[in-house]
Amino acid sequence: MLEISKSLIIKDGKYLILKRAPTSKTFPGVWDFPGGKNNINEPPEGAVIRETLEETSLTVVPDKIVMQRSYKKGELDLHINYFTILSYSGELKLSPEHTDYKWVRKEELKEYDVSPVIKLFLM
C-alpha cells in the first residue's frame, strides 16, 4: 500500500490547487492538491509538511486528518490522508513539477481536469 498525504490549504474560502507539469509521470497536466507520497516510516504529518514545502515553498502547520480515502491504481493500493492546514507562511513558488496554481471554491473543482485525489475528495 502506498500512503499519500495532501494539504487542504484554504484562503478566503478557496482551495489551493496545482497543475501538474505535462511531463509528470503521474496524471500529467491535471490539477491536484499540494502533497505527495509518504516516505517509509514517515508520519503523515511529516509527509504533508515536506511535500507541500517541496511543491509550493510554503511552510504549513497541519491541523488534523479530516478525511481518508482509498483507491486502486492498477495493482497498487493507495491510501490518501487529507489534512486541514491551520496556517502557512512563505511566498508561493511552484516546483518544476507544476506549471500553474489557482485558488478555487470547492464547488468549482468539478470544472477542472482534476486528479483522482480531488475526485475522491468531492465524493
C-alpha positions as CSV (number, residue, x, y, z in Angstrom):
1,M,0.0,0.0,0.0
2,L,1.2,3.5,-0.9
3,E,0.2,6.3,1.6
4,I,-0.3,9.8,0.3
5,S,-0.8,13.0,2.4
6,K,-2.4,16.1,0.9
7,S,-2.8,19.7,2.1
8,L,-6.2,21.4,2.1
9,I,-4.9,25.0,2.1
10,I,-7.8,27.4,2.2
11,K,-7.7,31.2,1.7
12,D,-10.9,33.3,1.6
13,G,-13.0,30.1,1.2
14,K,-10.9,28.9,-1.8
15,Y,-8.7,25.8,-2.0
16,L,-5.1,25.9,-3.4
17,I,-4.7,23.6,-6.4
18,L,-1.6,23.0,-8.5
19,K,-1.4,22.0,-12.2
20,R,0.9,19.1,-12.8
21,A,3.5,19.5,-15.5
22,P,2.8,17.8,-18.8
23,T,6.0,15.8,-18.3
24,S,4.7,14.4,-14.9
25,K,4.9,10.6,-14.6
26,T,1.5,10.5,-12.8
27,F,-1.5,12.4,-14.0
28,P,0.3,14.9,-16.3
29,G,-1.5,18.2,-16.9
30,V,-4.2,17.7,-14.2
31,W,-5.0,19.7,-11.1
32,D,-4.2,18.4,-7.7
33,F,-3.9,19.4,-4.1
34,P,-0.3,20.0,-2.7
35,G,1.2,17.0,-1.1
36,G,2.5,13.6,-2.1
37,K,3.9,10.2,-1.1
38,N,4.9,9.4,2.5
39,N,8.4,8.1,2.8
40,I,8.9,4.8,4.6
41,N,8.2,5.1,8.3
42,E,7.3,8.8,7.8
43,P,4.3,10.0,9.8
44,P,1.5,11.6,7.6
45,E,2.0,15.0,9.3
46,G,5.7,14.9,8.3
47,A,4.9,13.9,4.7
48,V,2.3,16.7,4.2
49,I,4.7,19.3,5.6
50,R,7.7,18.1,3.5
51,E,5.8,17.6,0.2
52,T,3.9,20.9,0.5
53,L,7.1,22.7,1.1
54,E,8.8,21.0,-1.9
55,E,5.9,21.7,-4.3
56,T,4.9,25.3,-3.2
57,S,7.7,26.7,-1.0
58,L,5.1,27.2,1.7
59,T,5.6,26.1,5.3
60,V,2.4,24.6,6.6
61,V,1.1,23.8,10.0
62,P,-1.3,20.8,9.6
63,D,-4.2,20.5,11.9
64,K,-5.7,17.1,11.6
65,I,-6.7,14.5,9.0
66,V,-10.3,15.5,8.1
67,M,-10.8,12.7,5.5
68,Q,-9.2,9.5,4.4
69,R,-9.9,7.7,1.1
70,S,-8.5,4.7,-0.6
71,Y,-8.4,3.6,-4.3
72,K,-6.7,1.2,-6.6
73,K,-4.4,2.3,-9.4
74,G,-3.6,-0.8,-11.4
75,E,-2.1,-3.3,-9.0
76,L,-1.3,-0.5,-6.4
77,D,-3.5,0.2,-3.4
78,L,-3.4,3.9,-2.4
79,H,-4.5,5.4,0.9
80,I,-4.9,9.2,1.0
81,N,-4.9,11.5,4.1
82,Y,-6.4,14.9,3.6
83,F,-5.1,17.5,6.2
84,T,-6.7,20.8,7.0
85,I,-3.9,23.4,7.3
86,L,-4.1,25.7,10.4
87,S,-1.7,28.2,8.9
88,Y,1.0,28.6,6.3
89,S,3.9,31.0,5.7
90,G,6.2,31.9,2.9
91,E,5.8,33.0,-0.7
92,L,4.1,30.6,-3.1
93,K,6.7,29.4,-5.7
94,L,6.0,26.3,-7.7
95,S,8.4,23.5,-8.1
96,P,9.3,22.3,-11.7
97,E,6.7,19.5,-11.1
98,H,3.9,22.1,-11.6
99,T,3.1,24.8,-14.1
100,D,0.3,26.8,-12.5
101,Y,-1.8,27.3,-9.4
102,K,-5.2,28.6,-8.6
103,W,-7.4,29.3,-5.7
104,V,-10.9,27.8,-6.3
105,R,-14.1,27.2,-4.3
106,K,-14.9,23.6,-3.6
107,E,-17.9,23.7,-5.9
108,E,-15.7,24.9,-8.8
109,L,-13.3,22.0,-8.6
110,K,-15.6,19.8,-10.8
111,E,-15.0,22.3,-13.6
112,Y,-11.3,21.4,-13.8
113,D,-9.5,18.3,-15.1
114,V,-8.6,17.0,-11.6
115,S,-6.6,14.1,-10.2
116,P,-8.3,11.1,-8.6
117,V,-7.3,12.6,-5.3
118,I,-9.6,15.6,-5.8
119,K,-12.3,13.4,-7.3
120,L,-12.3,11.3,-4.2
121,F,-12.4,14.4,-2.0
122,L,-15.5,15.6,-3.8
123,M,-17.4,12.3,-3.1
